[in-house]
Amino acid sequence: MSGPKIEFWYEFASSYSYLSVMRIEALARDAGVAVEWKPFLLGPVFLAMGWNDSPFNIYPPKGRYMWRDLARLAGKYGLPFRLPSCFPRGGLLAARVALQGVAAGWVAEFSRRVMLANFAEDRDIGDTEVVGAILADLGLPAEKLLAAAVTDDNKLALRRQTERASELGMFGAPSFRAGDELFWGNDRLEDALAWARGAAG
């Protein structure tokens, strides 16, 4: 018998995805909702909307607000935060690696470590050595996983996942799907979990 579940669509370069990646597992566990982790890339989604950069860079006042808001929310949730010296950082390698962790069961902890590296430690998550060190710290075969990340099959899998996000109407991250219902933004995480519970009840 299948219980309530939620799809969690996130991007490693996304500031508000950081908050949700760090919060979702505990909240979903308390709510009795299973999480399907769906790393994807926002770049192609933004390009389809005519943007060649993050809207937080395109609209500076929005960007200034976002960073202050992120600092406030990180404090509220008890999460570390350090303004990245580069934004947005390339999340491509991390997303390719994370795809492998979905079936293997280590995607959640890997994703948290990558987000902390980006938004709490100001490390370059697009760097192979940084991602490899995270994998090694988790006791995972870093060299093998990094090699598998750049195979044609894995690249195609991420491309298809990103295309699927657009097909489902996503325009930002984090996004959550409970059944056919779409919720956007870290501040909608609790609503999405509640909807998933209600839809399955």
KEBAKE-113124 format. One record per residue (C-alpha): x, y, z; residue in three letters; residue number from 1. Coordinates in Angstrom, 3 decimals. Example, Ala and Ser with C-alpha at 12.3 -4.5 7.8 and 13.67 -1.06 7.14 Angstrom:
% KEBAKE-113124
ATOM       px       py       pz type seq
ATOM   12.300   -4.500    7.800  Ala   1
ATOM   13.670   -1.060    7.140  Ser   2
//
This chain:
% KEBAKE-113124
ATOM       px       py       pz type seq
ATOM    0.000    0.000    0.000  Met   1
ATOM    1.544    3.308   -1.065  Ser   2
ATOM    1.533    6.184    1.399  Gly   3
ATOM    1.752    9.925    0.779  Pro   4
ATOM    4.734   11.113   -1.214  Lys   5
ATOM    6.145   14.310   -2.591  Ile   6
ATOM    8.514   15.119   -5.445  Glu   7
ATOM   11.244   17.551   -4.429  Phe   8
ATOM   12.725   19.464   -7.386  Trp   9
ATOM   15.815   21.477   -6.459  Tyr  10
ATOM   18.906   23.088   -7.962  Glu  11
ATOM   22.272   23.181   -6.205  Phe  12
ATOM   22.913   26.790   -7.252  Ala  13
ATOM   19.548   27.956   -5.884  Ser  14
ATOM   19.640   29.935   -2.648  Ser  15
ATOM   16.144   28.985   -1.495  Tyr  16
ATOM   16.749   25.364   -2.477  Ser  17
ATOM   19.474   25.426    0.182  Tyr  18
ATOM   16.880   26.022    2.884  Leu  19
ATOM   14.564   23.289    1.640  Ser  20
ATOM   17.318   20.720    1.136  Val  21
ATOM   18.329   21.225    4.745  Met  22
ATOM   14.759   21.046    6.096  Arg  23
ATOM   12.753   18.622    3.997  Ile  24
ATOM   13.867   15.253    5.309  Glu  25
ATOM   12.983   15.872    8.963  Ala  26
ATOM    9.714   17.634    8.111  Leu  27
ATOM    8.660   14.886    5.711  Ala  28
ATOM    9.512   12.188    8.226  Arg  29
ATOM    7.403   13.891   10.897  Asp  30
ATOM    4.550   14.240    8.390  Ala  31
ATOM    4.794   10.627    7.264  Gly  32
ATOM    5.477   11.658    3.661  Val  33
ATOM    8.063    9.977    1.420  Ala  34
ATOM   10.373   12.259   -0.562  Val  35
ATOM   11.438   11.674   -4.159  Glu  36
ATOM   14.574   13.757   -4.730  Trp  37
ATOM   14.680   15.393   -8.180  Lys  38
ATOM   17.848   17.418   -8.825  Pro  39
ATOM   17.615   19.461  -12.020  Phe  40
ATOM   19.133   22.516  -13.707  Leu  41
ATOM   17.524   25.937  -13.662  Leu  42
ATOM   19.682   27.352  -16.452  Gly  43
ATOM   17.744   25.766  -19.341  Pro  44
ATOM   14.460   26.630  -17.619  Val  45
ATOM   15.483   30.290  -17.318  Phe  46
ATOM   16.713   30.393  -20.918  Leu  47
ATOM   13.313   29.174  -22.088  Ala  48
ATOM   11.824   32.204  -20.306  Met  49
ATOM   14.329   34.584  -21.927  Gly  50
ATOM   16.696   34.941  -18.964  Trp  51
ATOM   20.423   34.301  -19.298  Asn  52
ATOM   21.133   34.683  -15.581  Asp  53
ATOM   19.456   34.320  -12.216  Ser  54
ATOM   16.578   36.797  -11.787  Pro  55
ATOM   18.297   37.814   -8.553  Phe  56
ATOM   21.203   39.107  -10.665  Asn  57
ATOM   19.032   40.523  -13.445  Ile  58
ATOM   17.038   42.588  -10.922  Tyr  59
ATOM   19.548   43.908   -8.334  Pro  60
ATOM   16.966   45.147   -5.789  Pro  61
ATOM   15.419   41.680   -5.799  Lys  62
ATOM   18.868   40.166   -5.326  Gly  63
ATOM   19.681   42.406   -2.361  Arg  64
ATOM   16.374   41.483   -0.755  Tyr  65
ATOM   16.925   37.775   -1.391  Met  66
ATOM   20.286   37.685    0.382  Trp  67
ATOM   18.917   39.500    3.419  Arg  68
ATOM   15.858   37.254    3.429  Asp  69
ATOM   18.050   34.166    3.170  Leu  70
ATOM   20.159   35.303    6.119  Ala  71
ATOM   17.034   35.916    8.207  Arg  72
ATOM   15.535   32.545    7.329  Leu  73
ATOM   18.782   30.680    7.926  Ala  74
ATOM   18.858   32.227   11.384  Gly  75
ATOM   15.230   31.268   11.961  Lys  76
ATOM   15.917   27.644   11.002  Tyr  77
ATOM   19.240   27.452   12.835  Gly  78
ATOM   21.205   26.945    9.617  Leu  79
ATOM   24.677   28.323    8.910  Pro  80
ATOM   24.917   30.908    6.148  Phe  81
ATOM   27.764   32.707    4.444  Arg  82
ATOM   27.292   34.939    1.422  Leu  83
ATOM   28.807   33.129   -1.567  Pro  84
ATOM   31.592   35.032   -3.307  Ser  85
ATOM   30.164   33.775   -6.621  Cys  86
ATOM   26.479   33.433   -7.513  Phe  87
ATOM   25.110   31.395   -9.054  Pro  88
ATOM   27.715   28.677   -8.883  Arg  89
ATOM   27.585   25.874  -11.407  Gly  90
ATOM   25.522   23.011  -10.033  Gly  91
ATOM   25.956   20.739  -13.044  Leu  92
ATOM   28.519   18.309  -11.623  Leu  93
ATOM   26.753   18.052   -8.270  Ala  94
ATOM   23.432   17.345   -9.990  Ala  95
ATOM   24.987   14.641  -12.150  Arg  96
ATOM   26.490   13.011   -9.075  Val  97
ATOM   23.286   13.368   -7.072  Ala  98
ATOM   21.299   11.478   -9.711  Leu  99
ATOM   23.346    8.403   -8.875  Gln 100
ATOM   22.538    8.779   -5.207  Gly 101
ATOM   18.768    8.745   -5.698  Val 102
ATOM   18.543    4.990   -6.281  Ala 103
ATOM   21.516    4.238   -4.022  Ala 104
ATOM   19.998    6.055   -1.046  Gly 105
ATOM   22.648    8.678   -0.306  Trp 106
ATOM   21.217   11.612   -2.259  Val 107
ATOM   19.812   13.433    0.787  Ala 108
ATOM   23.027   13.573    2.795  Glu 109
ATOM   25.113   14.319   -0.299  Phe 110
ATOM   22.759   17.161   -1.248  Ser 111
ATOM   22.963   18.657    2.242  Arg 112
ATOM   26.768   18.534    2.194  Arg 113
ATOM   26.912   20.213   -1.220  Val 114
ATOM   24.505   22.949   -0.128  Met 115
ATOM   26.531   23.603    3.011  Leu 116
ATOM   29.695   23.826    0.908  Ala 117
ATOM   28.051   26.439   -1.324  Asn 118
ATOM   25.995   28.520    1.100  Phe 119
ATOM   27.799   28.075    4.431  Ala 120
ATOM   31.442   27.475    3.478  Glu 121
ATOM   31.740   29.456    0.203  Asp 122
ATOM   33.341   26.535   -1.653  Arg 123
ATOM   33.128   25.980   -5.402  Asp 124
ATOM   30.668   23.120   -5.852  Ile 125
ATOM   31.487   23.012   -9.549  Gly 126
ATOM   35.022   21.884   -8.729  Asp 127
ATOM   35.726   18.155   -9.052  Thr 128
ATOM   37.979   18.165   -5.988  Glu 129
ATOM   35.302   19.768   -3.811  Val 130
ATOM   32.609   17.303   -4.899  Val 131
ATOM   35.047   14.411   -4.642  Gly 132
ATOM   35.960   15.393   -1.088  Ala 133
ATOM   32.283   15.450   -0.118  Ile 134
ATOM   31.806   11.956   -1.547  Leu 135
ATOM   34.907   10.676    0.220  Ala 136
ATOM   33.751   12.163    3.534  Asp 137
ATOM   30.538   10.181    3.116  Leu 138
ATOM   32.555    6.999    2.650  Gly 139
ATOM   31.566    6.727   -1.015  Leu 140
ATOM   33.835    5.766   -3.956  Pro 141
ATOM   34.516    9.283   -5.185  Ala 142
ATOM   36.615    8.439   -8.249  Glu 143
ATOM   34.115    5.874   -9.507  Lys 144
ATOM   31.097    8.134   -8.962  Leu 145
ATOM   32.742   11.161  -10.573  Leu 146
ATOM   33.582    9.084  -13.627  Ala 147
ATOM   30.044    7.722  -13.838  Ala 148
ATOM   28.638   11.250  -13.512  Ala 149
ATOM   30.020   12.306  -16.894  Val 150
ATOM   28.986    9.246  -18.894  Thr 151
ATOM   26.629    9.884  -21.786  Asp 152
ATOM   23.816    7.952  -20.094  Asp 153
ATOM   24.018    9.997  -16.911  Asn 154
ATOM   24.264   13.299  -18.782  Lys 155
ATOM   21.165   12.351  -20.748  Leu 156
ATOM   19.317   11.379  -17.575  Ala 157
ATOM   19.874   14.838  -16.082  Leu 158
ATOM   18.917   16.531  -19.341  Arg 159
ATOM   15.677   14.564  -19.446  Arg 160
ATOM   14.940   15.354  -15.814  Gln 161
ATOM   15.419   19.062  -16.518  Thr 162
ATOM   13.173   18.832  -19.580  Glu 163
ATOM   10.578   17.079  -17.448  Arg 164
ATOM   10.647   19.962  -14.973  Ala 165
ATOM    9.742   22.364  -17.780  Ser 166
ATOM    7.027   20.026  -19.043  Glu 167
ATOM    5.499   20.030  -15.562  Leu 168
ATOM    5.367   23.827  -15.553  Gly 169
ATOM    8.233   24.547  -13.196  Met 170
ATOM    9.834   27.976  -13.401  Phe 171
ATOM   11.993   28.030  -10.296  Gly 172
ATOM   13.437   26.054   -7.424  Ala 173
ATOM   12.682   24.633   -5.006  Pro 174
ATOM    9.457   23.189   -6.351  Ser 175
ATOM    7.331   20.414   -4.896  Phe 176
ATOM    4.749   18.150   -6.498  Arg 177
ATOM    2.102   16.337   -4.507  Ala 178
ATOM    0.197   14.329   -7.076  Gly 179
ATOM   -0.497   16.830   -9.857  Asp 180
ATOM   -0.378   19.812   -7.507  Glu 181
ATOM    2.628   22.130   -7.858  Leu 182
ATOM    4.058   24.252   -5.044  Phe 183
ATOM    6.927   26.696   -5.555  Trp 184
ATOM    9.314   28.100   -3.001  Gly 185
ATOM   10.813   27.142    0.334  Asn 186
ATOM    7.893   28.815    2.089  Asp 187
ATOM    5.498   26.333    0.474  Arg 188
ATOM    7.246   23.198    1.722  Leu 189
ATOM    4.937   22.684    4.675  Glu 190
ATOM    1.863   23.314    2.487  Asp 191
ATOM    3.066   20.727   -0.019  Ala 192
ATOM    3.567   18.133    2.700  Leu 193
ATOM    0.117   18.818    4.114  Ala 194
ATOM   -1.416   18.488    0.649  Trp 195
ATOM    0.363   15.183    0.085  Ala 196
ATOM   -1.027   13.845    3.350  Arg 197
ATOM   -4.537   15.015    2.496  Gly 198
ATOM   -4.441   13.641   -1.035  Ala 199
ATOM   -3.359   10.252    0.238  Ala 200
ATOM   -5.887   10.182    3.075  Gly 201
//
